Amino acid sequence: IQVFAGGGSAIETAHQEKQDTYFRIKKSKTTDGAVGYNLQGGINVQYLINGEFGVGTGLGYQYSKTSGPVMYTTPNSTLPDWHAESLKIPFNFLWSPGKRHHSVFSGGLALHFNLMSFETFEGVSNDQYPVFSSAQLGYAYRLGKRFQAGILLETDLGWYARTASYMSTTTTFANRSFSSAQIILSYRLFGKDGKKR
């Protein structure tokens, strides 16, 4: 059982595609992005079998914000800042190779429960998405018997799937995605360190 905290950079990407409403012919596509930060903390539970393979879960709090709104060039309009807050439950597979098992690789999915409301597009709020998921990959290195430092890469899996708006002969599809890279520090409270005895 570990407590952890970390933070890092975050990137929001927004895509907009215009199609002919009747013939589904693509007319234009624009992409823009914004950089921000991501913070999280919580508790992890890990179980390693024979010190090498294992599974992990836990409960965390995550807060993310971009530095500015995303702007589309066509049409010339802005979207509000990405500003997300959630409770997060990860489900990871673990691999700790080598004789000393200092390194731990992880990968899996996380379930997020949305805690914050903000407008994602005109007239569309993330209140319509109370639960969303993300994929994550991580690496951690054991620093002594209890401390661990590592990096976590994460991206949401279609939180705001395609949002469509119709105007006469043109249909506009839009979606936003969010990715982050974080430095994570953890401290083992209870349990063994996973090394073979």
Disulfide bonds with the S-S distance in Angstrom:
none
